[in-house]
Amino acid sequence: MADVARRAGVAASTVSHVVNGTRPVSAVLRQRVLDAIEETGYVPNRVARSLVTSDTHLIGIVMSALTNRFFVPVVSAIDRVGRRHGYSSVLADSRDRVDSEVEAVNTLLSRRVDGIVLAPAPGDRRQVLDRLVAEEVPTVLIDRWADGRFDWVGVENVDATANLVRHLIALGHTRIGLVSGMRGLSTTEERVAGYRLALDEANLAYSPSLVVPGKSSAGPAEQALGALLDRPQPPTAIVSANNYMTIGVLQGLRKRGIRVPDDMALVAYDDLDFAELLQPRLTVVAQPVAQIATEAVNLLIKRIANRDLAGPRQVIRLPGTFVHRESCGCPSGAPLAGSVKPAEGGPSQERKARAEAPGRGRGGLAGSDKPTVVGMS
């Protein structure tokens, strides 16, 4: 910094103000400093600065990004939004295991991250969450509801999944199989609840044998599909509860020579990057990944900036979008079968749903880009 100041003919404090944005500097002096920085190759030492300010401008990300394909674009979006605010990201993969999650959080805290975005692993999370509370680490939970002591951003799952099933019922299907996700996750519970909701509305009996766990992964999902197809009365339609499992379902159907939608209708929660390239194209509920990341990072940065860790928590539940394509059995461009309806919205429905089952809630209008912000809890 001293070298830059001498070359620019200014005080070292002026260089500091230009680099850190701590005080206005005239356009002429600012340009002289920037030119000197370029000539000297000066790079601000963020580690040294953090020793003085206690801020590292690092956001820790803890989720199963290497094993769960949904989180890959989520991590990318969090990093992109964070950089717009001057934060860099450090990813620690939890592998969807609590022991790995504990190790990941320990690593990030040793790096002195300013805050953490966490997608909780299934299981007993108290060791991780209690420590984050005890050490007053600004933290936002994402995707999976786990604990009311934290801000949370996620997507409406119950009515979104029900819409997929409603559409299949409107097309005449009465035996609909569900390949469900990993046990112990709020998203899995909510999507099963949505499946059952649509059956109840249509006065169709719920059969536990038609719900088989795919464990949120392709291989187990292919096995789950096999269990459904081997039943004495196999389903005529399948709902896959996440995008990675959809890959396994498609592989299983192909191996058995079952054509979609001629022999089996297929719909899925989560879109795929290549869904438009498949023949037929997949009918899905798509999640607003960029908006999820934006809301989560904005919440986290507010907590970091205000140092307000004792205040009420904010819950944001975003709506998914029903994307109507041909895998459900409808021809290209055909109108919906009249079965899809908007999700209930508003704080009152959210509080009621959460009182009935933690993590279960309905918010926003299907296909809308407006989040439901559940006041404060």
PyMOL commands that set and color helices and strands:
alter all, ss='L'
color gray80, all
select helices_A, chain A and resi 2-8+12-20+27-40+46-53+71-84+98-110+126-134+158-170+186-201+208-210+218-229+243-255+275-277+289-306+347-356
alter helices_A, ss='H'
color red, helices_A
select strands_A, chain A and resi 58-63+88-93+115-118+139-142+151-155+176-180+211-213+237-240+265-269+283-286+315-318+321-323+372-374
alter strands_A, ss='S'
color yellow, strands_A
deselect
rebuild
show_as cartoon
